[in-house]
Amino acid sequence: MNQPYPQVPPVIRTSNLAIISLIGGITGFTVLPFLGAIVAIITGHMAQSEIKKSNGMVTGKGMATAGLIMGYIVLVGGICVLCLALILPLLGFTFLSIPFISTVVPTY
């Protein structure tokens, strides 16, 4: 009689997008603030979607979530700093002002 073939266990892999999201989040905090944050956010959402659709065959949800969190922190923090840099000179605080924005009119 024929023996049935043994069952091969399924191959579970880590999502490459989750790894890229984590690296993008770390890069956003260190070297490339806005670019790293955007990469982390986009690939993090793509990784979470891939993991959800895989029915347990793809892992890395924690890495994707960490990349998303870091990406959003860097993006929101950068926007807040930019808003402060634009608003503070208008209120008279010049110690944090951008050099080309001035509320003082030079007198000649």
Secondary structure, DSSP 8 states (H G I E B T S, - for coil): ------------EE-HHHHHHHHHHHHHHHT-HHHHHHHHHHHHHHHHHHHHHTTTSEE-HHHHHHHHHHHHHHHHHHHHHHHHHHHGGGGT--TT--TT--S-----
